[in-house]
Amino acid sequence: MVVRKVVPIVGDITLDRLGISDQDLAMIQHDTTVVIHAAGAVSFTSPLGVSIDMNLHGTLRAPEVAKGMRSLASFVHISTGYVNSFMIGQRIKEKIYPHPFEGDPLRIFESLCKMTLQEMDEYERDVVLKVYPNTYVFAKSLTEHLIRSQCQSKGIPLAIVRPTVVWGTLSEPVMGWSNGDLAANAIILSTALREFQAWCGRETAVVDLIPVDVLVKTILLSATRATAVQPDRDPFIAVAGTSTTPNPATAQKLFGVVTQCWQNAVPAPRKRVSNDIRNRIFRFLTSNTWYFENTNACQMDREAPPELSSEGVLEKGIDWLKYIHFVNLGFHEYVLKEKVDRTMVIPYQKLLPIQKTFASEVSKSSVLQEEDVALARL
């Protein structure tokens, strides 16, 4: 069934018409009823120019193709829950907030397009990173404003899905399935390979994790909701996240389970090359807390058919200890392609309290910042 329905074509989001051939373009404009735009550069360390080209230009090219689809019912743009990351500690609703930079978002975009590489680098350093944690989130934030205007002008019903930190599956095809080492999977890989001795953050910070299979269901449901959106109105927005559930994940739970799992799975650590190797790339996620309201996502979930239901995950949360444990095992098996003992029992409850001794050890002779806490010693 899948083979009959899925037709891969060649494309490139950095090119006009998404690099699609005339023949393929004619096919998709004749047959397509729903567009789900999920392509982009997920790296948190991309230069501003790369992130703008992939995540902003690339997204704006998609409606140009979609407008020629004669039976188009909805367009779904995959954004990120952290587009409003400047609202630290607040409850963030499923809506588009005013952009934090002065001026119209379109003018900001036009200004960026005229910059030289040096001007772009200076803008990244002096403007973007003063407000946003990285260029990826900035590009996604600006994109939401521009894709809204573009779809309104073209009469395209739009839905925006904001996933938080996407991780391994909860149940489909199996618990813990994962693929690749990008984004949040980098946490597991660097821990497994002993690349870092500590992860920086705050123990109580809420880390908003979302299983990828729950995200996929939210995307599919949003595509149906977007069909009811009047093209000249604001888009339907759904947050796929768990920070407002009664039982959100915290940095302590995340890193406590991840580090202890790999210490047991691979008990012989590599020789340390330094007493102060700490990962700061994810620090904005593990040092701060945001509460992303997911009212629309929960409403869809309650009304969803059984095959698209998250079974209450979006409202009630997850057994994080079990989930993170199986994501680790899944990464071990499906990404690293190694044999996994799924009967392995780890006494996480005894190991979860995070020792702060590492922070005190390195703070005397290192650049450990006040806002940092060494969450997990490897």
C-alpha positions, 0 to 999 in steps of 0.5 A: 500500500505504501509503495503505491501511494509514495512517489519520490521525486528529485527536488532542492529547496534552495532552487526556484520551483524547489528544483522540481522537473516539469514532468514531476511538477505537472504530476504533483500539481494535478494530484496533490491535495495537501502539502506538508513542508518539513524540509530545512536545516536543523543544525543549531550552529549553521551560519545565518546565511545558510539558515536563511537560505534553507529555512526561510527562502526554502519555505517561501518557495514551497507556496509558489509550487503549491499555488498551482495545485488545482485541488489543494486543500491545505498547506502545513508548515513545520516550524519549531516551538522555540520561535518565541524563545525570547519569552523565557518563563512564560506561557506561550499560546498557539498564535503568532506574536509580534516579531521582537525586532523593530520593523516589518518582518518583510523589510527585515527579510529584504534587508537580509537578502541585500547583505554581504557575507560580512554584514550577515556575520555581523548581523548574526553576532550583534543582533540575532544572537542577542535575542535568539539562541541560534540562527535556526530559531531566528529563521523559523521565527521570521518564516512564520510571519512571512509564510502567513502573509504569503499564503494569505495573498495566494489564498492557501489555507495554512496550518503551522505545527510547532514541535518542541524537542523531537525524539525517538518514537513512543510506540510506532513502529516500536518504542525507542525507534530513532534514526540519525544523529542530528538535533536531540540525538546528538545528546545521546551520541556525544554521551555514548562516545564520551565526548563530553564530561558534563552537560550544562543547565539547571536541574529543574528546567523543563525540557519539552520532549515530544516523541516523533510518532506523536508529532507525525500524528499531530501534523496529519491532524493539522492538515485536516484542520487547515482545510477549514481555515479561511485563506485570508485569516490567521493560520491554524497553529498546533504545538506538539509538546509536553511542557504544560502536562502535569508531568513534564520532563526535566533536565535532571530526568533527561541527563540522569537517565541518559548518562546512567544508561550509557555508563551501564551499557558501555561500562569502560569509559574512554580516557579523559582528555580534560576535566572540563569538556562540557556541552553548551550547544543545548544550554538554552534548552536545559537552562531555561523553561518555557510553557508551550500551550498546546490547546489546539493539539489536545483538542485534535487529539481528543477527537482523533480516530484511534490510529491518530490518537496520542492516547493522552500524551499531549495532555497527561505526559509520559513515563519519562524514565521508561521512555528515555531508557528505551530511546537510549536502547533504540539509538544503540540498536538502530543508529549505532547498529549494535547488539542491545540487551533489552533485559538490562535493568538499571537502578535509575531511581538511585542514580537520578539525583545529580551530583554537583561535585563536578561543577565545584571541581572545575569552577576553581580553574575554568570558565564555568558560568554562574548560570551553569550547573554540571548536570551529569558527570560522565 
